[in-house]
Amino acid sequence: MRRARLLLDIHRGSWDAELCRSVRRPAALLPEVRDCAGDFGDAPICSAGRSAFCGIAGDQQAATVGQGCFAPGMMKSTYGTGCFALLNTGDAAGRVAATACSTTIAYQLGGQRTYALEGAIFIAGAAVQWLRDALKVIGAAPDVNALAAAADPAEQVYLVPAFVGLGAPWWDAQARGALFGLTRKSGVAELARATLEAVGYQTRDLLEAMRADWPAAATTRCCGSMAAWRRATSPCSSSPTFWPRRSIVRP
């Protein structure tokens, strides 16, 4: 699999001169690379004065900081339309296997870069939206829980929610969704359970890929809300109350 190289060299913390030349963008025209808690200037907010900008963080990096994943081995996994997991690997960029996660900068403070492995699931909560909006088997997203709980445990239905391809660790843009294990007894309850379990199975794929990329990631302790998510990500422990927010991968 080809790895995309962006203009920022994450290992040096500076713009890649060769790539800048290839796209005819002089590095001198690009903004200065600064710490996440750096001084980014100020702007007028009202007649009374100006407001200083002293912090910056990207979407998933901000979630990583917000979840307090400051030690190597700590990982956050946030769920919305898709799912994005970042594993803090400290001052060393993780070794990336051929079909695995991306290496990124989690944050930079005091000139010290902290790296992370990032895994992206394209479809998570969007699969529940599919049940609601396309199939119309539920009236509102929270209804999926009760419907899934009514599924026959003897039915083994599996959903691959590759509606827009598969993200990490497969990176297959041409993949499409599939439903397996249907019998004459299969119904909307079994489909609802399979939809929730699909989030867990995709999350487990990320965890296993991260363990392959970063051998120090040996065991995992996870927080989750659904028994389906727990089964799919076993041997994780789960809470019946909260949707999975952060996992801790302990070296």
C-alpha positions as CSV (number, residue, x, y, z in Angstrom):
1,M,0.0,0.0,0.0
2,R,1.3,3.4,-0.9
3,R,1.8,5.9,2.0
4,A,0.8,9.5,1.4
5,R,3.4,12.1,2.2
6,L,2.2,15.5,3.2
7,L,4.2,18.7,3.2
8,L,5.0,18.5,6.9
9,D,7.9,16.2,7.8
10,I,6.5,14.8,11.1
11,H,9.9,13.4,12.0
12,R,11.7,16.7,11.7
13,G,8.9,19.0,12.6
14,S,9.4,21.2,9.5
15,W,8.2,21.5,6.0
16,D,9.6,18.9,3.5
17,A,11.7,20.9,1.1
18,E,11.6,18.2,-1.7
19,L,7.8,18.0,-1.6
20,C,7.4,21.8,-1.5
21,R,9.5,22.0,-4.6
22,S,7.4,19.3,-6.3
23,V,4.2,21.2,-5.8
24,R,5.9,24.6,-6.4
25,R,5.1,25.9,-3.0
26,P,8.2,27.6,-1.4
27,A,8.5,26.7,2.3
28,A,9.0,30.4,3.0
29,L,5.3,31.0,2.1
30,L,4.1,28.4,4.6
31,P,3.3,29.2,8.2
32,E,5.9,28.8,10.9
33,V,5.6,25.5,12.7
34,R,5.0,26.2,16.4
35,D,4.0,24.3,19.6
36,C,0.3,23.5,20.2
37,A,0.5,26.0,23.0
38,G,2.4,28.6,21.0
39,D,1.8,32.2,20.3
40,F,-0.3,32.5,17.1
41,G,-0.9,36.2,17.3
42,D,-4.0,38.2,18.3
43,A,-7.0,39.8,16.7
44,P,-9.5,42.5,17.7
45,I,-12.6,41.2,19.3
46,C,-14.3,44.4,20.3
47,S,-13.5,48.1,20.9
48,A,-12.2,47.1,24.3
49,G,-9.1,45.2,23.1
50,R,-7.7,42.2,21.3
51,S,-7.8,38.5,21.9
52,A,-4.7,36.4,21.8
53,F,-4.5,33.0,20.1
54,C,-2.3,30.7,22.3
55,G,-3.4,27.2,21.4
56,I,-4.1,25.0,18.4
57,A,-5.0,21.4,17.9
58,G,-6.6,19.3,15.1
59,D,-9.9,17.4,15.6
60,Q,-8.6,14.0,16.8
61,Q,-5.5,15.4,18.4
62,A,-7.8,17.7,20.5
63,A,-9.9,14.7,21.5
64,T,-6.7,12.9,22.5
65,V,-5.6,15.8,24.8
66,G,-9.2,16.2,26.1
67,Q,-9.3,12.6,27.1
68,G,-6.0,13.0,29.0
69,C,-4.0,10.6,26.9
70,F,-0.6,12.0,27.9
71,A,1.4,8.9,28.6
72,P,2.7,6.5,26.0
73,G,0.3,3.6,25.7
74,M,-2.8,5.6,26.4
75,M,-5.4,5.6,23.7
76,K,-8.6,7.4,23.0
77,S,-11.3,6.1,20.8
78,T,-14.2,8.5,19.9
79,Y,-17.3,7.6,18.1
80,G,-19.6,9.7,15.8
81,T,-20.3,9.3,12.1
82,G,-17.0,7.3,12.1
83,C,-14.6,6.1,14.7
84,F,-11.1,7.5,15.3
85,A,-8.6,6.0,17.6
86,L,-5.2,7.5,18.5
87,L,-2.6,5.7,20.5
88,N,0.1,7.8,22.2
89,T,3.5,6.4,21.3
90,G,5.6,9.0,23.1
91,D,8.6,10.6,21.5
92,A,9.0,7.7,19.0
93,A,7.0,7.4,15.9
94,G,5.3,4.0,15.7
95,R,6.5,1.4,13.2
96,V,3.8,1.3,10.5
97,A,3.1,-2.1,9.0
98,A,2.0,-2.5,5.3
99,T,-1.8,-2.5,6.2
100,A,-2.1,-0.7,9.4
101,C,-2.6,2.7,11.0
102,S,-1.1,6.1,10.2
103,T,1.6,7.8,12.2
104,T,0.8,11.3,13.2
105,I,1.9,14.0,15.7
106,A,-0.4,14.0,18.7
107,Y,0.8,17.3,20.0
108,Q,4.0,19.4,20.5
109,L,4.8,21.2,23.7
110,G,8.1,22.9,24.6
111,G,9.5,21.9,21.2
112,Q,9.0,18.2,22.1
113,R,6.9,16.2,19.7
114,T,4.6,13.4,21.0
115,Y,3.6,10.9,18.3
116,A,0.6,8.7,17.9
117,L,-0.8,5.9,15.8
118,E,-4.1,6.8,14.3
119,G,-6.8,4.5,13.0
120,A,-9.8,5.6,11.1
121,I,-13.1,3.8,10.8
122,F,-15.3,5.4,8.2
123,I,-18.7,4.1,9.3
124,A,-19.7,3.8,13.0
125,G,-22.7,5.9,14.1
126,A,-23.5,6.4,10.4
127,A,-24.5,2.7,10.3
128,V,-27.2,3.5,12.8
129,Q,-28.3,6.4,10.7
130,W,-28.6,3.9,7.8
131,L,-31.0,1.8,9.9
132,R,-33.0,4.9,10.7
133,D,-33.0,6.9,7.4
134,A,-32.6,4.3,4.6
135,L,-34.2,1.1,6.1
136,K,-36.5,3.0,8.5
137,V,-36.5,0.2,11.0
138,I,-36.0,2.6,13.9
139,G,-37.5,6.0,14.5
140,A,-34.6,7.5,16.4
141,A,-31.0,6.5,16.9
142,P,-31.4,5.5,20.6
143,D,-34.1,3.0,19.6
144,V,-31.4,0.7,18.2
145,N,-30.4,-0.4,21.7
146,A,-33.8,-1.9,22.6
147,L,-34.2,-3.4,19.1
148,A,-30.7,-5.0,19.3
149,A,-31.4,-6.4,22.8
150,A,-34.4,-8.3,21.4
151,A,-32.3,-10.2,18.9
152,D,-32.2,-14.0,19.0
153,P,-28.8,-14.9,20.4
154,A,-28.9,-18.1,18.3
155,E,-28.8,-16.0,15.1
156,Q,-25.3,-15.2,14.0
157,V,-25.8,-12.2,11.6
158,Y,-22.8,-10.1,10.7
159,L,-22.7,-6.7,8.9
160,V,-19.7,-5.2,7.1
161,P,-20.6,-1.5,6.9
162,A,-18.3,-0.7,4.0
163,F,-20.8,1.8,2.6
164,V,-17.9,4.1,1.6
165,G,-15.1,1.6,1.6
166,L,-13.0,0.4,4.5
167,G,-10.6,2.5,6.5
168,A,-7.8,1.3,8.8
169,P,-6.3,-1.2,8.8
170,W,-7.7,-2.3,5.4
171,W,-7.7,0.9,3.4
172,D,-9.9,-0.4,0.7
173,A,-11.8,2.3,-1.0
174,Q,-13.5,-0.1,-3.4
175,A,-15.0,-2.4,-0.6
176,R,-18.7,-2.3,-0.2
177,G,-21.1,-3.4,2.5
178,A,-22.2,-7.0,3.0
179,L,-24.5,-8.9,5.3
180,F,-23.7,-12.5,6.3
181,G,-25.4,-15.3,8.2
182,L,-29.0,-14.6,7.3
183,T,-31.6,-17.4,8.0
184,R,-35.4,-17.4,7.7
185,K,-35.4,-16.4,11.4
186,S,-33.3,-13.3,10.9
187,G,-35.1,-10.0,11.2
188,V,-34.6,-6.3,12.0
189,A,-33.6,-7.1,15.6
190,E,-30.7,-9.2,14.4
191,L,-29.7,-6.6,11.9
192,A,-29.7,-3.9,14.6
193,R,-27.4,-6.1,16.8
194,A,-25.1,-6.8,13.8
195,T,-24.9,-3.1,13.2
196,L,-23.8,-2.3,16.7
197,E,-21.4,-5.3,16.8
198,A,-19.8,-4.1,13.5
199,V,-18.5,-1.0,15.4
200,G,-16.9,-3.3,17.9
201,Y,-15.3,-5.6,15.3
202,Q,-13.9,-2.7,13.4
203,T,-12.5,-1.3,16.7
204,R,-10.9,-4.6,17.4
205,D,-9.3,-4.5,14.0
206,L,-7.7,-1.2,15.0
207,L,-6.5,-2.5,18.3
208,E,-4.9,-5.5,16.7
209,A,-3.3,-3.4,14.0
210,M,-1.9,-1.0,16.7
211,R,-0.4,-4.0,18.6
212,A,1.3,-5.0,15.4
213,D,2.6,-1.5,14.7
214,W,3.6,-0.8,18.3
215,P,4.7,-4.1,20.0
216,A,4.6,-2.5,23.5
217,A,0.8,-2.5,23.2
218,A,0.1,-5.9,24.8
219,T,-3.1,-5.7,26.7
220,T,-6.1,-3.5,26.6
221,R,-8.7,-2.1,29.1
222,C,-11.7,-0.5,27.5
223,C,-14.8,1.4,28.6
224,G,-18.0,0.7,26.6
225,S,-21.8,0.9,26.7
226,M,-22.9,-2.1,24.7
227,A,-22.6,-5.8,25.4
228,A,-22.2,-6.1,21.6
229,W,-19.2,-3.8,21.6
230,R,-17.8,-5.9,24.5
231,R,-18.2,-9.2,22.7
232,A,-16.6,-7.9,19.6
233,T,-13.6,-6.4,21.3
234,S,-13.0,-9.1,23.9
235,P,-11.1,-9.3,26.2
236,C,-12.2,-5.8,27.0
237,S,-14.3,-5.0,30.1
238,S,-17.3,-2.7,29.6
239,S,-19.5,-0.4,31.5
240,P,-23.3,-0.6,30.8
241,T,-23.7,3.2,30.9
242,F,-21.2,5.0,28.7
243,W,-20.4,4.7,25.0
244,P,-16.7,3.8,24.5
245,R,-14.6,7.0,25.0
246,R,-11.1,5.9,25.8
247,S,-9.1,2.8,26.0
248,I,-5.8,2.4,27.8
249,V,-3.2,0.1,26.1
250,R,-0.7,-0.8,28.7
251,P,2.8,-1.7,27.8
